Amino acid sequence: MSCVLFACPPTETSVLQSPVFSKQPGSIVYPVETLERSREVVFSCEAQGSPPPMYRWKLNGTEISPKSGSHYSLSGGNLRINRLNKDQDAGTYQCLASNSFGTIVSREASLTFAYLEDFKTHRRSSVSVREGQGVVLLCGPPPHSG
């Protein structure tokens, strides 16, 4: 059978489609206690579309430029951040996938840094309570703990 005489079914490559997410980024909590400059995190993002989508990322609403020598890099739709800096890199990330039919924006994913400083260790006076009664014990958490 020849396609000249009969209508040919469309092939998968000829079907044009706006991007649709198949994987969106998730939030990351990074422990600070052993933060080293060589440490890194990866936000995953993947979309299907025809033509294949191009990817961009935003941090707190501002587009990220993964240039040569930058600590941001793109691999497909995945954003890799190395040499983490808790002051510059903490925030809300979003993936944008675009082709000639449109742009889609992922859900928000946050990067937060977790740490816990030492509790105050000063001695407290003893507390007496009768059996069956309630008691409140005070605790002095570090000021950054919220």
C-alpha positions as CSV (number, residue, x, y, z in Angstrom):
1,M,0.0,0.0,0.0
2,S,1.3,3.4,-0.8
3,C,0.6,6.6,1.0
4,V,0.1,8.5,-2.3
5,L,-3.2,6.7,-3.1
6,F,-4.4,6.3,0.5
7,A,-4.5,8.6,3.5
8,C,-1.5,7.7,5.7
9,P,-2.0,7.6,9.5
10,P,0.0,10.2,11.3
11,T,3.3,9.0,12.8
12,E,4.2,9.9,16.3
13,T,6.9,12.4,15.2
14,S,4.4,14.3,13.1
15,V,1.9,14.9,15.9
16,L,2.6,18.3,17.4
17,Q,1.9,18.8,21.1
18,S,2.3,21.5,23.7
19,P,4.5,20.4,26.7
20,V,3.0,18.2,29.4
21,F,4.9,17.5,32.6
22,S,5.8,13.8,33.3
23,K,8.0,14.8,36.3
24,Q,7.9,17.9,38.5
25,P,10.4,19.0,41.1
26,G,9.9,18.3,44.8
27,S,11.0,20.3,47.8
28,I,14.4,19.6,49.4
29,V,15.6,20.0,53.0
30,Y,19.4,20.1,53.1
31,P,21.3,19.5,56.4
32,V,23.8,22.2,57.1
33,E,25.8,20.6,59.8
34,T,28.2,19.1,57.3
35,L,27.7,21.6,54.5
36,E,30.8,21.5,52.2
37,R,31.4,23.6,49.1
38,S,31.4,20.5,47.0
39,R,27.9,19.4,48.1
40,E,25.1,19.6,45.6
41,V,21.3,19.0,45.1
42,V,19.3,18.2,42.0
43,F,15.8,19.4,41.2
44,S,14.1,17.0,38.6
45,C,11.9,18.2,35.8
46,E,10.7,16.4,32.7
47,A,8.1,17.2,30.1
48,Q,6.8,15.5,26.9
49,G,6.0,17.5,23.8
50,S,6.6,17.8,20.1
51,P,8.8,19.5,19.3
52,P,10.7,18.5,22.4
53,P,10.6,21.2,25.1
54,M,13.4,23.5,26.2
55,Y,13.8,24.1,29.9
56,R,14.4,27.1,32.1
57,W,14.4,27.5,35.9
58,K,13.3,30.4,38.2
59,L,14.4,31.0,41.8
60,N,12.0,33.2,43.7
61,G,10.5,34.4,40.4
62,T,13.8,35.4,38.8
63,E,15.2,33.4,35.9
64,I,18.4,31.4,36.6
65,S,21.2,31.6,34.0
66,P,23.3,28.4,34.2
67,K,26.4,29.9,32.5
68,S,29.8,28.2,32.3
69,G,31.5,28.5,35.7
70,S,28.2,29.1,37.5
71,H,27.2,26.8,40.3
72,Y,23.9,26.1,38.4
73,S,23.8,23.6,35.5
74,L,21.1,22.0,33.4
75,S,21.0,18.4,32.3
76,G,17.9,17.9,30.2
77,G,15.2,19.5,32.5
78,N,17.1,18.8,35.7
79,L,18.7,21.7,37.6
80,R,21.9,20.8,39.4
81,I,23.2,23.2,42.1
82,N,26.7,22.6,43.4
83,R,28.8,24.5,45.9
84,L,25.6,25.2,47.9
85,N,25.3,28.5,49.6
86,K,22.5,28.6,52.2
87,D,22.1,32.4,51.8
88,Q,21.9,32.5,48.0
89,D,20.4,29.2,47.1
90,A,17.5,28.8,49.7
91,G,14.2,29.7,48.2
92,T,11.4,28.6,45.8
93,Y,12.3,27.0,42.5
94,Q,10.1,26.4,39.4
95,C,10.7,24.7,36.2
96,L,9.5,26.1,32.9
97,A,9.1,23.8,29.8
98,S,8.6,25.5,26.4
99,N,8.1,24.6,22.8
100,S,6.6,26.4,19.9
101,F,3.1,25.6,21.2
102,G,3.4,27.1,24.7
103,T,5.1,27.2,28.1
104,I,4.1,25.3,31.2
105,V,5.3,26.2,34.8
106,S,5.8,23.5,37.4
107,R,4.6,23.5,40.9
108,E,6.8,25.3,43.4
109,A,9.6,23.4,45.1
110,S,11.6,24.9,48.0
111,L,15.2,24.4,49.0
112,T,15.6,25.0,52.7
113,F,18.6,24.4,54.9
114,A,18.1,22.6,58.3
115,Y,20.4,23.1,61.2
116,L,20.2,22.8,65.0
117,E,22.4,24.7,67.4
118,D,23.2,23.5,70.9
119,F,20.6,23.9,73.5
120,K,21.4,26.0,76.6
121,T,22.6,23.6,79.3
122,H,22.2,25.7,82.4
123,R,20.8,23.7,85.3
124,R,17.1,24.2,86.3
125,S,15.5,23.8,89.7
126,S,13.7,20.6,90.4
127,V,10.0,20.3,89.9
128,S,7.7,18.4,92.3
129,V,4.2,17.2,91.2
130,R,1.6,15.0,92.8
131,E,0.7,11.8,91.1
132,G,-2.2,12.3,88.6
133,Q,-1.6,16.1,88.3
134,G,-0.4,17.9,85.2
135,V,2.9,19.7,85.0
136,V,4.6,22.1,82.5
137,L,8.3,21.7,81.9
138,L,10.0,24.6,80.3
139,C,12.5,24.2,77.6
140,G,15.0,26.6,76.1
141,P,15.3,25.9,72.4
142,P,17.8,27.8,70.2
143,P,16.4,31.1,68.9
144,H,16.6,30.0,65.2
145,S,14.4,26.9,65.8
146,G,11.1,28.8,65.5
